[in-house]
C-alpha cells in the first residue's frame, strides 16, 4: 500500500480485505459504444471482452459530474459514474492503480471527484517554438491522464494560419487550421476543451513590427516594460483600424474552434495610459464575444495597474489571476475578485521558462499557494501556464514536471509531497523501470537554489546566456538592471506581508560554481541508468543530456567572466558548437522549423564573441 501514490490524490479510499488481480480484468461484451471507445483510448494495448467479465459500469445522477466510484472486490470491479468524463477518469485511476500496485489492486471503495470543475493547461506556441502536431497529441495524452479538461494554445503574433493575412506568415512557423481541427477532435475524445487563445491588445509586437501594421501602434517609439524601453507591443485602442484588425483575426480563429470559450488575454498592455481606455477596449472585446457566442476569458493583471476598473469589467467574463513566484499574493487578489463577484480561475506556472532546467521548489510553492487561495475564495478553475519567454529554451520533460504537479493538485485540491510527483513521473509519464527520472527532473529543477542570487522569473543558468562573454563590470551592470525592476515589483509582495522574496533579492552574491558543476555531473551519470518505456524515450534521454550540457556551458560563462582565460575559451568553443548542433536536432524532433533561428540568436552571438576573443588574443 505504501507504494500506491495515487491514494494521496484521490478524494477518499475506504479499504477492504483482499486484492483484485488485474491480470484477470475483462470487460462485458455488451459494453456501450461510448464506454468501449474510452477503453480503447485509455488501454490501447486492449482488454479482453467476455460474458464472464470482471468489470461492470453503472451510470447514476447521484455522483457529481466528472466524479466516479470504483468498488473493487477480489473477483469484480464496479464503475459508477455520472458523466462520461467521470467514467474516463475512473478507468485512468484503474490503470494507474494496476501499475502502482504491480497488478495487485487493493480492494475497497475509491471515491473521487475534482476540486475544481475546470483544470487547464496553457501552452505557449508563439515564443519561437511552434510544436508539431504529434508533439501536441503526445501532450494531450499526458494531460488527459492527469485529468485536465482544458487546453489553450497561446497565440501571440502569426503562429495560427490566418488566411486573411497569409502573405505575412512564415513557412513552418504556424499551426494550420487542419492541424487545429485534428487536435480538436483528439481533445474532444478525451473530454478536453480546446480553447481558442490569442492576444488582442498587448503583446502585439510581432504584428506591429510589420510595416503594414505598425500604424496601429499605441506607442510607435516603444514602451517601458520591466525597466527597459521595449519595442511597441500595444495596439492603439482608439483607432477604428485596430478594431477592424482584431475583429478579422477573431473571426478567423473562432471559425475553427468549437469551444464555448475564447481567451482574449488583454494582459500587460504597457502602452495603455488610463483605466478608461483599457476598460473601453475590454467592452469592445466583450461585444465581439457576444457576436460569436463565446464566453470571454481574460487576464486580471491590469486591475493592479488600474484598480478603479474592478467594478466596471464584464460580469460574465472569467478573470484569470496569474502569478508565478512562490510568494505571489494570490490571497489578496482572489479576495478582491470574489468580493466583486467575478468568476475567476487561478493560474500558477511551471516555472520552466527562462531557466534551462526549471525551478522546482518555486513551482511547487507557487502552485500550493494558488490552490489554497483558489479554494478559499471560490475559484472555478486552475490553469497551469507553460510559457516560452525568450526563446523557449526549456526542453519538453522540464515543462512536463510542472504540468504534472499542477494537474495532480488541481484535481485533489491539496499540496502533495515529493514522492507523489516523482512517482507519477516515473510510472505514469515515462514508465521508468529504474524509478529514477522523477527524482532526476525534480533535482535538476532545483539547481537554481545554489545560484549566486535568487531571481524572479528565471535563473542565472538562463541569464548567463544573455550576458555572454562579458566583463565583470558588464555582469554587475546586467544584474543591477535586473534588480532595478525586480525589487520594486517584489516590494508589492512585501507590502502584503510576504517579505521573503524581497529579502533574497537583496542578499549578497554567493558563488557555488564547483558545487553546481559536480551536481550536473552526478545527474548525467543518473541519465545513463534510466530505463524508460514511453514512445519518445530516445528523445527524452537526448533532451536530458542537452539540458545538462546547456547548464554546464552556462557555468563555463560564469567562470570565464570571473577569470578570463584563453585556454578556457578554446574549450568552450567546441562545447558550444556541439550544443548548437544538438539544440537544432532536438528542435526538429518536436517542433516546426519556423522560429528556430530566432531562438538561437544568443547562442550564435556567444559563438561570435568567443571567435572574436580568440582571434584578438
MARMIBA-520492 format. One record per residue (C-alpha): x, y, z; residue number from 1. Coordinates in steps of 0.25 Angstrom, whole numbers, plus 5000, padded with zeros to 4 digits. Layout:
<rs>
   xx   yy   zz seq
    X    Y    Z NUM
...
</rs>
This chain:
<rs>
   xx   yy   zz seq
 5000 5000 5000   1
 5011 5010 5003   2
 5015 5009 4988   3
 5002 5014 4983   4
 5004 5029 4982   5
 4990 5030 4976   6
 4984 5029 4989   7
 4990 5043 4992   8
 4982 5050 4982   9
 4968 5043 4981  10
 4957 5049 4990  11
 4954 5036 4998  12
 4958 5022 5000  13
 4951 5012 5009  14
 4960 5000 5010  15
 4955 4985 5009  16
 4961 4972 5011  17
 4968 4965 4999  18
 4973 4969 4985  19
 4968 4969 4971  20
 4977 4962 4961  21
 4978 4972 4949  22
 4982 4961 4940  23
 4968 4955 4941  24
 4962 4968 4936  25
 4951 4967 4925  26
 4940 4976 4920  27
 4926 4972 4917  28
 4923 4969 4902  29
 4911 4977 4902  30
 4918 4990 4907  31
 4912 5002 4900  32
 4919 5009 4889  33
 4924 5021 4897  34
 4930 5013 4908  35
 4936 5004 4898  36
 4943 5016 4891  37
 4948 5020 4905  38
 4954 5007 4908  39
 4961 5007 4894  40
 4967 5021 4897  41
 4972 5018 4911  42
 4976 5004 4909  43
 4982 5004 4895  44
 4988 4990 4898  45
 4974 4985 4899  46
 4966 4978 4909  47
 4959 4965 4908  48
 4943 4965 4906  49
 4936 4953 4912  50
 4922 4949 4916  51
 4929 4945 4929  52
 4934 4959 4931  53
 4940 4965 4943  54
 4936 4980 4941  55
 4922 4986 4941  56
 4918 5000 4938  57
 4906 5008 4944  58
 4902 5022 4941  59
 4895 5030 4952  60
 4891 5044 4955  61
 4895 5042 4970  62
 4910 5045 4967  63
 4915 5059 4963  64
 4919 5062 4949  65
 4933 5057 4946  66
 4933 5049 4959  67
 4933 5034 4960  68
 4933 5022 4969  69
 4941 5009 4968  70
 4936 4998 4976  71
 4947 4987 4976  72
 4946 4973 4981  73
 4955 4961 4979  74
 4947 4956 4967  75
 4940 4968 4962  76
 4940 4983 4959  77
 4928 4992 4958  78
 4930 5006 4952  79
 4919 5016 4956  80
 4919 5030 4949  81
 4910 5041 4945  82
 4916 5048 4932  83
 4925 5040 4922  84
 4937 5048 4927  85
 4935 5042 4940  86
 4935 5028 4934  87
 4948 5032 4927  88
 4955 5037 4940  89
 4951 5024 4947  90
 4958 5016 4936  91
 4970 5025 4937  92
 4970 5022 4952  93
 4969 5007 4950  94
 4980 5007 4940  95
 4989 5015 4950  96
 4985 5006 4961  97
 4989 4994 4954  98
 5003 5000 4950  99
 5006 5005 4964 100
 5001 4992 4971 101
 5008 4983 4961 102
 4995 4977 4957 103
 4990 4974 4971 104
 4980 4985 4973 105
 4975 4987 4988 106
 4960 4984 4990 107
 4951 4995 4995 108
 4943 5007 4991 109
 4951 5018 4983 110
 4942 5031 4983 111
 4947 5042 4975 112
 4943 5056 4969 113
 4951 5068 4965 114
 4953 5080 4974 115
 4951 5090 4962 116
 4942 5088 4950 117
 4952 5094 4941 118
 4966 5089 4940 119
 4974 5094 4929 120
 4988 5095 4922 121
 4992 5108 4915 122
 5004 5104 4905 123
 5012 5115 4898 124
 5013 5113 4883 125
 5017 5127 4880 126
 5031 5130 4886 127
 5038 5123 4875 128
 5034 5108 4877 129
 5023 5104 4869 130
 5021 5089 4872 131
 5018 5079 4862 132
 5004 5072 4863 133
 5010 5059 4868 134
 5016 5067 4880 135
 5003 5073 4883 136
 4996 5060 4882 137
 5006 5054 4892 138
 5004 5066 4901 139
 4989 5063 4901 140
 4991 5049 4905 141
 4999 5053 4917 142
 4989 5064 4921 143
 4977 5054 4919 144
 4983 5044 4929 145
 4985 5056 4939 146
 4970 5058 4937 147
 4972 5072 4931 148
 4960 5076 4923 149
 4964 5089 4916 150
 4976 5092 4907 151
 4979 5106 4902 152
 4990 5109 4891 153
 4995 5123 4893 154
 4996 5131 4880 155
 5004 5144 4880 156
 5006 5148 4866 157
 5006 5140 4854 158
 5006 5125 4859 159
 4992 5122 4854 160
 4988 5120 4840 161
 4981 5134 4837 162
 4977 5132 4823 163
 4973 5147 4823 164
 4988 5150 4825 165
 4994 5139 4818 166
 5005 5147 4812 167
 5011 5150 4825 168
 5012 5136 4830 169
 5026 5129 4831 170
 5028 5116 4825 171
 5027 5105 4836 172
 5024 5116 4846 173
 5009 5114 4850 174
 4999 5103 4853 175
 4990 5100 4841 176
 4975 5100 4842 177
 4975 5085 4839 178
 4984 5082 4850 179
 4975 5090 4859 180
 4963 5082 4855 181
 4971 5069 4856 182
 4975 5073 4870 183
 4962 5078 4874 184
 4955 5064 4871 185
 4966 5057 4878 186
 4964 5066 4890 187
 4949 5064 4889 188
 4950 5049 4890 189
 4958 5052 4903 190
 4948 5062 4909 191
 4958 5073 4907 192
 4952 5087 4903 193
 4962 5093 4893 194
 4960 5107 4895 195
 4964 5118 4885 196
 4974 5128 4891 197
 4981 5140 4885 198
 4985 5153 4890 199
 4977 5165 4885 200
 4983 5177 4892 201
 4997 5176 4898 202
 5007 5166 4893 203
 5005 5170 4879 204
 5020 5173 4876 205
 5021 5162 4865 206
 5009 5169 4857 207
 5014 5183 4860 208
 5028 5180 4855 209
 5022 5178 4841 210
 5021 5191 4833 211
 5007 5189 4829 212
 5002 5188 4843 213
 5012 5198 4850 214
 5002 5210 4849 215
 4993 5202 4859 216
 5003 5204 4870 217
 4999 5212 4882 218
 5014 5216 4884 219
 5022 5215 4872 220
 5034 5220 4879 221
 5033 5208 4889 222
 5028 5206 4903 223
 5034 5204 4916 224
 5033 5190 4922 225
 5041 5183 4933 226
 5050 5196 4934 227
 5054 5195 4919 228
 5049 5202 4907 229
 5043 5191 4899 230
 5038 5191 4884 231
 5024 5195 4883 232
 5015 5184 4887 233
 5001 5190 4890 234
 4990 5193 4879 235
 4984 5207 4879 236
 4970 5204 4884 237
 4965 5218 4879 238
 4967 5215 4865 239
 4956 5209 4857 240
 4966 5201 4849 241
 4970 5194 4862 242
 4956 5189 4864 243
 4955 5184 4849 244
 4968 5177 4851 245
 4964 5170 4864 246
 4951 5166 4858 247
 4957 5160 4846 248
 4967 5151 4854 249
 4956 5147 4864 250
 4946 5143 4853 251
 4956 5135 4846 252
 4961 5128 4859 253
 4947 5125 4864 254
 4943 5119 4851 255
 4952 5107 4854 256
 4949 5105 4869 257
 4937 5098 4875 258
 4939 5103 4889 259
 4929 5112 4896 260
 4941 5120 4902 261
 4951 5130 4896 262
 4963 5135 4903 263
 4965 5149 4898 264
 4977 5151 4908 265
 4978 5166 4910 266
 4989 5165 4919 267
 5002 5174 4921 268
 4996 5185 4912 269
 5008 5194 4916 270
 5005 5205 4905 271
 4991 5208 4911 272
 4991 5220 4919 273
 4977 5221 4926 274
 4967 5211 4932 275
 4956 5217 4924 276
 4964 5214 4911 277
 4966 5200 4916 278
 4952 5197 4920 279
 4946 5203 4907 280
 4955 5192 4900 281
 4950 5181 4909 282
 4936 5185 4906 283
 4939 5184 4891 284
 4945 5170 4893 285
 4932 5166 4901 286
 4923 5171 4889 287
 4931 5162 4879 288
 4930 5150 4889 289
 4915 5152 4889 290
 4914 5153 4874 291
 4921 5139 4873 292
 4914 5134 4885 293
 4927 5131 4893 294
 4930 5133 4908 295
 4941 5143 4909 296
 4953 5139 4917 297
 4964 5150 4921 298
 4975 5152 4930 299
 4973 5160 4942 300
 4987 5167 4944 301
 4982 5181 4939 302
 4974 5182 4951 303
 4987 5184 4959 304
 4990 5196 4949 305
 4976 5202 4949 306
 4969 5197 4962 307
 4958 5207 4958 308
 4953 5198 4947 309
 4950 5186 4956 310
 4935 5190 4957 311
 4933 5192 4942 312
 4939 5179 4936 313
 4929 5170 4929 314
 4922 5161 4940 315
 4920 5150 4930 316
 4935 5149 4927 317
 4945 5139 4934 318
 4957 5146 4940 319
 4970 5139 4940 320
 4978 5142 4952 321
 4993 5139 4949 322
 5006 5140 4957 323
 5018 5131 4956 324
 5026 5133 4969 325
 5026 5125 4981 326
 5020 5136 4990 327
 5011 5143 4979 328
 4999 5150 4986 329
 4988 5141 4981 330
 4981 5142 4994 331
 4979 5157 4993 332
 4976 5157 4978 333
 4966 5145 4979 334
 4959 5152 4991 335
 4957 5165 4982 336
 4951 5157 4971 337
 4942 5149 4980 338
 4937 5161 4987 339
 4934 5168 4973 340
 4926 5155 4969 341
 4935 5151 4957 342
 4936 5137 4952 343
 4951 5134 4952 344
 4962 5124 4951 345
 4975 5124 4958 346
 4988 5122 4949 347
 5001 5117 4955 348
 5012 5113 4945 349
 5022 5102 4942 350
 5034 5112 4945 351
 5041 5105 4934 352
 5043 5117 4924 353
 5056 5126 4925 354
 5062 5115 4934 355
 5068 5103 4925 356
 5065 5093 4936 357
 5053 5099 4943 358
 5051 5104 4957 359
 5044 5092 4964 360
 5043 5098 4978 361
 5037 5111 4973 362
 5027 5104 4964 363
 5022 5095 4976 364
 5021 5107 4986 365
 5014 5115 4975 366
 5004 5104 4972 367
 5001 5101 4986 368
 4999 5116 4989 369
 4990 5117 4977 370
 4982 5105 4981 371
 4979 5110 4995 372
 4975 5123 4991 373
 4966 5117 4980 374
 4959 5108 4989 375
 4957 5119 5000 376
 4951 5129 4990 377
 4943 5120 4981 378
 4951 5120 4968 379
 4945 5111 4957 380
 4957 5107 4951 381
 4972 5105 4951 382
 4981 5107 4939 383
 4995 5103 4938 384
 5003 5113 4930 385
 5015 5108 4922 386
 5021 5120 4915 387
 5033 5121 4905 388
 5039 5134 4908 389
 5052 5138 4902 390
 5054 5126 4892 391
 5046 5115 4899 392
 5059 5108 4903 393
 5054 5098 4913 394
 5053 5084 4907 395
 5040 5076 4907 396
 5042 5068 4920 397
 5045 5080 4928 398
 5032 5086 4925 399
 5024 5073 4928 400
 5029 5073 4942 401
 5021 5086 4946 402
 5009 5082 4937 403
 5009 5068 4945 404
 5009 5075 4959 405
 4999 5085 4956 406
 4990 5075 4950 407
 4990 5066 4962 408
 4988 5078 4971 409
 4977 5083 4963 410
 4969 5070 4964 411
 4972 5067 4978 412
 4972 5081 4984 413
 4983 5079 4993 414
 4999 5080 4993 415
 5006 5067 4990 416
 5019 5062 4995 417
 5032 5060 4986 418
 5030 5045 4985 419
 5016 5046 4979 420
 5021 5055 4968 421
 5033 5047 4965 422
 5026 5034 4966 423
 5016 5039 4956 424
 5027 5044 4946 425
 5034 5030 4948 426
 5021 5022 4946 427
 5011 5029 4938 428
 5018 5038 4929 429
 5031 5031 4926 430
 5029 5017 4930 431
 5043 5017 4936 432
 5047 5003 4941 433
 5059 5009 4949 434
 5050 5019 4957 435
 5060 5030 4955 436
 5055 5040 4945 437
 5045 5047 4954 438
 5056 5050 4965 439
 5065 5054 4954 440
 5056 5064 4948 441
 5052 5069 4962 442
 5066 5071 4966 443
 5071 5077 4952 444
 5059 5087 4955 445
 5066 5091 4968 446
 5080 5095 4963 447
 5075 5109 4963 448
 5075 5108 4979 449
 5090 5109 4978 450
 5090 5121 4969 451
 5098 5134 4972 452
 5085 5141 4975 453
 5071 5137 4975 454
 5064 5144 4963 455
 5049 5145 4959 456
 5044 5139 4947 457
 5057 5132 4943 458
 5071 5126 4947 459
 5085 5130 4945 460
 5086 5118 4936 461
 5078 5125 4926 462
 5083 5139 4929 463
 5098 5136 4926 464
 5094 5133 4912 465
 5089 5147 4911 466
 5101 5153 4918 467
 5110 5145 4908 468
 5125 5147 4909 469
 5125 5159 4917 470
 5134 5166 4927 471
 5132 5167 4942 472
 5127 5181 4941 473
 5117 5177 4930 474
 5112 5166 4938 475
 5110 5175 4950 476
 5102 5185 4941 477
 5094 5174 4936 478
 5090 5169 4950 479
 5087 5183 4954 480
 5077 5185 4943 481
 5070 5172 4946 482
 5069 5176 4961 483
 5065 5191 4957 484
 5051 5185 4953 485
 5051 5172 4961 486
 5052 5179 4975 487
 5041 5189 4972 488
 5032 5178 4967 489
 5035 5170 4979 490
 5032 5181 4989 491
 5018 5179 4985 492
 5019 5165 4991 493
 5025 5171 5004 494
 5014 5181 5006 495
 5005 5169 5007 496
 5013 5162 5017 497
 5022 5153 5009 498
 5036 5159 5012 499
 5044 5147 5008 500
 5044 5150 4993 501
 5050 5164 4995 502
 5060 5158 5005 503
 5066 5149 4996 504
 5067 5159 4984 505
 5075 5168 4993 506
 5084 5157 4998 507
 5099 5157 4995 508
 5104 5149 4983 509
 5109 5135 4986 510
 5118 5126 4977 511
 5115 5112 4976 512
 5120 5108 4962 513
 5128 5096 4966 514
 5117 5090 4974 515
 5107 5093 4963 516
 5117 5086 4953 517
 5118 5074 4962 518
 5103 5073 4963 519
 5101 5073 4948 520
 5112 5062 4946 521
 5105 5054 4956 522
 5091 5056 4949 523
 5098 5052 4936 524
 5102 5038 4942 525
 5088 5036 4946 526
 5083 5039 4932 527
 5091 5027 4927 528
 5083 5018 4937 529
 5069 5021 4933 530
 5061 5010 4926 531
 5049 5018 4920 532
 5037 5011 4914 533
 5030 5023 4906 534
 5029 5025 4891 535
 5038 5037 4891 536
 5048 5031 4901 537
 5060 5033 4892 538
 5057 5048 4890 539
 5055 5049 4905 540
 5069 5044 4908 541
 5074 5053 4897 542
 5067 5065 4904 543
 5072 5062 4918 544
 5087 5062 4912 545
 5084 5074 4905 546
 5079 5081 4917 547
 5091 5077 4925 548
 5101 5082 4914 549
 5094 5095 4914 550
 5095 5096 4929 551
 5110 5093 4929 552
 5112 5103 4918 553
 5105 5114 4926 554
 5114 5111 4937 555
 5126 5112 4928 556
 5122 5126 4924 557
 5121 5130 4939 558
 5135 5124 4942 559
 5141 5131 4930 560
 5135 5145 4934 561
 5142 5143 4947 562
 5155 5138 4942 563
 5157 5141 4927 564
 5166 5131 4921 565
 5169 5127 4906 566
 5170 5112 4909 567
 5156 5112 4915 568
 5151 5119 4902 569
 5157 5109 4894 570
 5150 5098 4902 571
 5137 5106 4901 572
 5137 5108 4886 573
 5135 5093 4882 574
 5125 5091 4894 575
 5116 5102 4889 576
 5117 5097 4875 577
 5112 5083 4880 578
 5101 5090 4887 579
 5096 5097 4875 580
 5096 5084 4867 581
 5088 5077 4878 582
 5079 5089 4880 583
 5075 5089 4865 584
 5073 5074 4865 585
 5064 5074 4877 586
 5056 5085 4871 587
 5053 5078 4859 588
 5049 5066 4867 589
 5038 5073 4874 590
 5035 5086 4866 591
 5033 5092 4853 592
 5046 5099 4847 593
 5040 5114 4848 594
 5045 5121 4860 595
 5058 5113 4861 596
 5068 5123 4856 597
 5062 5134 4865 598
 5062 5125 4877 599
 5077 5122 4875 600
 5081 5137 4874 601
 5088 5137 4887 602
 5096 5124 4884 603
 5101 5130 4871 604
 5104 5143 4878 605
 5113 5136 4888 606
 5119 5127 4877 607
 5124 5140 4870 608
 5128 5146 4883 609
 5137 5134 4886 610
 5143 5134 4872 611
 5146 5149 4873 612
 5152 5148 4886 613
 5161 5136 4882 614
 5166 5144 4869 615
 5169 5156 4877 616
 5177 5149 4888 617
</rs>
